[in-house]
Amino acid sequence: MTATSSPAVNQNTATAPAARAIPGLPADFRWGVATSAYQIEGATDTDGRTPSIWDTFCRVPGAVERGENGDTACEHYRRMPEDVAMIAGLGVDTYRFSVSWSRVQPHGSGPVNPAGIGFYDRLVDELLERGVTPWLTLYHWDLPQELEDAGGWPARDTAYRFADYAEATHAALGDRVRHWTTLNEPWCSAWLGYHTGEHAPGRKDFGDSMHAVHHLLLGHGLAAQRLREAGGADLELGITLNLGHSTPATDDPEDVRAARSADGMGSRLYLDPLVHGRYPEDVVAELGDRGVTLPVQDGDLETISAPLDVLGVNYYSAHQYSGTAEDGSTTDAEGRPVVRGVPHGRPRTAMGWEIVPEGLTRLLVRLEREYGVPTVITENGAAFDDELAEDGTVPDTDRVAYLDGHIRAVADARAEGADVRGYFAWSLMDNFEWAFGYQKRFGIVHVDYETQQRTVKDSGLWYRDTIRHTRGG
Ligand code: FCB
């Protein structure tokens, strides 16, 4: 996700709600914590792993704050068994993690690297031994550099390479892993990676980024076919999208137009082909105005719209839009219609993201109505500038309030008929927050990067107790 420039204003001033049962969530509601490979593993040149686009990007001067990178991260590669014990101690039933493609297939294609897949093999066994269900994401942004050198996601071939990688990973882990997510947030891969250049590989070409959108979705569809063939009826297949909730700032038609445009480019460009098998006409027209045609070939949309068992929803904030610039004009310097974010005026997290829990309710109800696929919140959480107190605790009351508000928003959506089946906190522990490096702390467990000591924050204890009470324990 990308940040705004606003400073954090919400420094643990709230009183933390006490942990109690959250009404409206069923006993079989799924509770989890989430991470991703590059953000926690470290050991980037161990056991045959080759560089991914993030290893390369981190070396570009100015790309990541303070020049940080994932070389060490949380040393999870080495500390995995103790981390799994910590996960089990939080009382969650599910752990969402991602697999590093360049560990499993160091060249992005070809034979599987036994040492690389061996790590995930042990992780899965360790989780199952402790009664935690593995929820595997195949791609959380770390494309093997060799594939980027061959064209990256703007090239169609990358979609076929992804399907091969999915099949190879399933061959190794599919006997024990039922829950498979193909991609995490393809919007970020395409938009931030190939248009704005804020994320790896740091390219800035709008046309390339839209080609990346189609090839990411095609990669999802091709991988889904292979996984279905291999996994049969047991497979629980999904994709995770970052979805906000876009509303017009006023009922002025220009604001309505701006909100619809933001929703089109950010959400419907992904949801419509995945669920309805077609790209949204208004977005296709907008791309046409910008000289871009999606590189769709015969049969692609059938492949992309193969049935999903679950839609993963990553939610952090909601956005209002105006179609009028501050100077009153409705077109920008390039003659394009204005789409301007307008703050809700809410407290913000350390990322500068506004805290709008009811946006999650509205989003989930809308997804139910317009798309009808069961959902799981695969990420939700907040960065705050936490500190380890002298008594050894991390009193992150703002995060407790954030989690409480958003889990209640999920319960509200269920009450309105949305089929939401689970909630995973982002993140298990503080980690490498992409272009922001280690300064932004999203964990419900604190990590001291000098010593690698983990300390469960007050929010982690609150989460554990909330899960227990809500289950009726
Ligand atoms: C999401 C990413 C995740 C993390 C959170 C804060 O966009 O999927 O890796 O960076 O934002």
Residues whose N, C-alpha, C, O or C-beta is under 5 A from the ligand:
A	BS01	FCB	M1
